[in-house]
């Protein structure tokens, strides 16, 4: 596995291409990494947030083909219609992206509310054979806003600062009005009815401290799915794919090589993380990289406000390069230096 990680690090692509897929007046913003390969990934984020949540994970998935992280209407600064969209309507938009880009059996990944969106889609499209659900929501007995608010706060306590900052900025672009109109759609969607109809081999991932997708619920998700593998990542919370991008990528890439024929195992496995080093590395951030990352965020934000995809593309690419340099620096820094 370590060799596979090293190979991915050497071949990481930081260039982000931004495009749009229209459905009438609506469009989905498609943020893509990589251009070659036959097996792409499609990444669908949760309520209120944007494709930025996948910015650390996406480059590590560029092993079989391009990686397309989506911004759905109402999120990430993408305009929304007058009427609130249902989970089914969001799912149909993701399906339109797959069809418009002529993607052949992409690996579909959904996080949080995105897990509902992709479950609805894949349950109706049996030709899609590989699915990943990260922090799936919501437990049928907990469809109450106060309960979910408490669970969200419990999980947020364990999220890294960067994720909290991303969340605040994403919710500002989403706006309280649109968020409050989509929230009831998420709360009422019966994912437990879609799961048994999913023919795809499905990987389910949760973080140890993910109160939004608690362990007993994830185990129930595994029982409902016809073919599944369940993993828990220690130390992670709801946004496990950000703070533990490489571990999630390891699981996703391995899962993409499997098929339903490889068998079902709905036992929740706990991932064994690498042993900590005897002497901790110097993790003081490179201020030049931080500056470039902030510069990228500013450029992207201006692009979102102006509806300028070229500027969004420039900003995302600048941030991606800074993140890549920071990761490379951490890997090359000798212990105790």
CORFENHU-V308294 format. One record per residue. RES is the residue in one small letter. SS is DSSP state (@ for helix, = for strand, . for the rest). PSI is psi in degrees with one decimal (NA if undefined). D_LAST is the distance of its C-alpha to the last C-alpha in Angstrom with 2 decimals. Layout:
res = <RES,RES>
ss = <SS,SS>
psi = <PSI,PSI>
d_last = <D_LAST,D_LAST>
This chain:
res = <x,x,x,x,x,x,x,x,x,x,x,x,x,x,x,x,x,x,x,x,x,x,x,x,x,x,x,x,x,x,x,x,x,x,x,x,x,x,x,x,x,x,x,x,x,x,x,x,x,x,x,x,x,x,x,x,x,x,x,x,x,x,x,x,x,x,x,x,x,x,x,x,x,x,x,x,x,x,x,x,x,x,x,x,x,x,x,x,x,x,x,x,x,x,x,x,x,x,x,x,x,x,x,x,x,x,x,x,x,x,x,x,x,x,x,x,x,x,x,x,x,x,x,x,x,x,x,x,x,x,x,x,x,x,x,x,x,x,x,x,x,x,x,x,x,x,x,x,x,x,x,x,x,x,x,x,x,x,x,x,x,x,x,x,x,x,x,x,x,x,x,x,x,x,x,x,x,x,x,x,x,x,x,x,x,x,x,x,x,x,x,x,x,x,x,x,x,x,x,x,x,x,x,x,x,x,x,x,x,x,x,x,x,x,x,x,x,x,x,x,x,x,x,x,x,x,x,x,x,x,x,x,x,x,x,x,x,x,x,x,x,x,x,x,x,x,x,x,x,x,x,x,x,x,x,x,x,x,x,x,x,x,x,x,x,x,x,x,x,x,x,x,x,x,x,x,x,x,x,x,x,x,x,x,x,x,x,x,x,x,x,x,x,x,x,x,x,x,x,x,x,x,x,x,x,x,x,x,x,x,x,x,x,x,x,x,x,x,x,x,x,x,x,x,x,x,x,x,x,x,x,x,x,x,x,x,x>
ss = <.,@,@,@,@,@,@,@,@,@,.,.,.,.,.,=,=,=,=,=,=,=,=,.,.,=,=,=,=,=,=,=,=,.,.,.,.,.,.,.,=,=,=,=,.,.,.,.,.,.,@,@,@,@,.,.,.,@,@,@,@,.,.,.,.,.,=,=,=,=,=,.,.,.,.,.,.,.,.,.,.,.,.,.,.,.,@,@,@,@,@,@,@,@,@,@,@,@,@,@,.,.,.,.,.,.,=,=,=,=,=,.,@,@,@,@,@,@,@,@,@,@,@,@,.,.,.,.,.,=,=,=,=,=,.,.,.,.,.,@,@,@,.,.,@,@,@,@,@,@,@,@,@,@,@,@,.,.,.,.,@,@,@,@,@,@,@,@,@,@,@,@,@,@,.,@,@,@,@,@,@,@,@,@,@,@,@,@,.,.,@,@,@,@,@,.,.,.,.,.,=,=,=,=,=,=,=,.,.,.,.,.,.,.,@,@,@,@,@,@,@,@,@,@,.,.,.,=,=,=,=,=,=,.,.,.,.,.,.,@,@,@,@,.,@,@,@,@,@,@,@,@,@,@,@,@,.,.,.,@,@,@,.,.,=,=,=,=,=,=,=,.,.,.,.,.,.,.,.,.,.,.,.,.,.,.,@,@,@,@,@,@,@,@,@,@,@,@,@,@,@,@,@,@,@,@,.,.,@,@,@,@,@,@,@,@,@,@,@,@,@,@,@,@,@,@,@,@,@,@,@,@,.,.,.,.,.>
psi = <-39.1,-38.1,-40.0,-39.6,-44.7,-40.0,-43.3,-40.2,-37.7,-23.3,12.9,138.6,129.4,-7.3,124.4,128.8,130.8,128.5,178.5,143.8,119.4,148.5,91.1,-127.7,-14.4,153.2,156.4,130.2,127.7,117.5,111.5,142.1,130.0,154.1,-13.5,162.3,158.8,-9.6,87.9,163.1,144.3,124.2,125.6,115.9,177.8,-172.2,134.3,-21.7,-175.9,-177.5,-16.5,-26.9,-20.0,7.9,-27.5,-31.5,-44.8,-47.3,-28.2,-5.2,-1.9,55.9,-35.6,-16.7,-173.2,157.3,123.5,109.6,129.4,145.5,114.1,160.1,130.3,-13.0,149.0,22.7,4.3,129.5,149.5,161.2,176.7,-38.5,144.2,139.6,144.3,168.7,-40.1,-40.3,-39.1,-40.7,-41.2,-33.5,-39.6,-40.3,-36.4,-38.3,-45.6,-43.9,-43.2,-36.6,-1.9,47.8,132.0,110.0,59.0,160.4,119.5,127.5,129.0,138.2,132.5,-121.7,-28.3,-26.7,-33.5,-45.3,-49.5,-31.3,-43.0,-43.2,-52.8,-29.4,-20.8,-3.6,84.8,-13.2,-13.3,115.8,-9.2,124.7,144.4,125.6,120.2,120.2,53.4,144.9,157.6,148.6,129.3,-29.0,1.7,35.9,58.2,131.2,-44.3,-39.9,-45.5,-32.7,-43.0,-44.0,-38.3,-42.0,-37.7,-43.2,-40.1,-29.9,-30.4,2.9,146.9,158.2,-39.5,-41.1,-39.9,-41.0,-43.8,-41.4,-45.6,-46.1,-37.6,-41.9,-30.8,-41.4,-35.9,-46.2,143.3,-37.8,-48.8,-40.6,-45.7,-21.3,-28.8,-30.1,-47.5,-31.2,-42.6,-42.8,-33.5,-7.9,125.3,77.1,-28.5,-18.0,-27.5,-36.1,-45.8,-19.7,0.8,116.2,-18.5,147.6,124.8,130.8,130.7,128.0,135.4,157.9,153.0,-37.6,24.4,90.8,-20.5,-34.8,75.8,161.2,-45.3,-33.2,-42.4,-38.3,-37.5,-38.5,-44.1,-37.8,-32.7,-29.4,135.1,-32.3,115.3,158.7,134.8,132.8,142.6,134.3,118.4,143.8,-6.4,162.2,-147.2,-40.3,54.4,-30.1,-6.7,-56.9,-22.2,50.6,-43.6,-39.5,-43.8,-40.6,-42.0,-47.3,-42.5,-44.0,-43.0,-40.6,-36.4,-22.2,-12.2,169.4,173.0,-32.8,-18.9,-6.9,166.2,141.2,94.3,22.7,134.8,113.8,142.2,123.1,136.5,117.0,160.7,143.5,137.7,150.4,150.4,-39.7,120.0,145.3,158.6,105.9,20.6,122.1,145.4,114.0,-29.5,-38.2,-41.1,-43.6,-41.6,-39.3,-43.5,-38.9,-43.8,-41.8,-42.9,-46.0,-44.0,-43.2,-44.0,-41.9,-40.7,-44.9,-38.6,-8.4,31.7,100.8,-33.0,-38.8,-38.4,-44.4,-45.3,-44.7,-45.2,-39.6,-41.0,-44.7,-42.6,-40.3,-39.4,-41.3,-40.6,-42.6,-38.7,-42.0,-44.9,-39.0,-40.4,-38.7,-30.7,-8.9,120.9,152.0,135.7,5.9,NA>
d_last = <26.19,22.58,24.12,26.16,23.22,21.49,24.87,25.29,21.96,23.04,26.43,25.77,28.28,27.60,31.13,33.33,37.11,39.28,42.92,45.72,48.10,51.31,53.81,56.58,55.24,52.10,48.99,45.68,42.65,40.85,37.20,36.48,33.58,34.56,38.06,38.59,39.28,42.12,40.65,39.34,37.85,39.48,37.46,39.48,37.90,39.45,41.75,40.90,37.59,36.81,35.18,31.97,31.31,30.84,28.55,25.51,27.78,30.12,27.94,27.16,30.92,31.89,32.58,36.38,37.33,36.83,35.53,37.78,36.72,39.80,40.72,44.09,46.83,46.14,42.37,39.67,42.33,44.71,48.30,50.23,53.97,56.30,56.54,53.69,52.61,52.84,50.32,52.77,52.90,49.11,49.18,51.84,49.71,46.85,49.52,50.69,47.23,47.24,50.74,50.30,47.20,49.08,46.28,47.25,46.23,42.89,40.49,41.11,38.46,39.38,37.45,39.32,42.58,41.63,42.15,45.74,46.21,45.07,46.93,50.09,49.68,48.88,51.65,54.11,52.69,52.70,51.63,48.07,46.67,43.03,41.92,38.79,39.23,36.21,37.10,40.86,43.25,45.63,47.03,50.84,51.46,49.00,50.35,50.44,48.48,47.80,46.43,44.13,43.01,41.95,40.17,38.35,37.19,36.05,33.95,32.65,31.20,28.63,27.86,24.65,25.26,25.26,28.13,30.05,29.86,30.98,33.79,35.09,35.26,36.86,39.46,40.35,41.21,43.06,45.04,46.55,49.93,48.81,46.37,49.22,51.54,49.24,48.11,51.56,51.43,48.19,49.47,52.71,51.58,52.48,49.60,51.00,54.00,52.01,49.71,52.50,53.64,50.30,50.74,47.18,44.66,42.46,38.90,38.36,34.92,34.25,31.35,31.46,32.12,34.43,37.51,39.14,39.29,39.60,39.43,43.22,43.93,41.54,43.23,46.54,45.39,44.70,48.19,49.79,48.17,50.07,46.93,43.51,40.10,38.31,34.61,32.72,28.97,27.44,25.90,27.48,30.37,33.06,30.87,29.06,28.80,26.48,23.75,24.09,25.06,23.85,25.55,28.69,28.63,28.47,31.53,33.37,32.96,34.07,36.93,38.05,38.70,40.96,44.54,46.98,48.29,45.05,46.27,45.77,43.56,43.72,41.71,38.65,35.61,32.29,29.33,26.81,23.30,20.34,19.10,16.01,12.96,13.01,9.54,9.19,6.93,6.33,9.92,10.96,13.62,14.15,17.27,18.93,18.98,20.29,22.88,23.99,24.33,26.44,28.42,29.17,30.34,32.63,34.12,34.72,36.30,38.61,39.54,40.43,42.54,44.30,44.66,43.07,41.50,40.18,38.23,36.98,35.91,34.07,32.28,31.29,30.04,27.94,26.35,25.89,24.07,21.67,21.06,20.59,18.04,16.05,16.39,15.44,12.25,11.32,12.44,10.64,7.04,5.60,5.54,3.78,0.00>
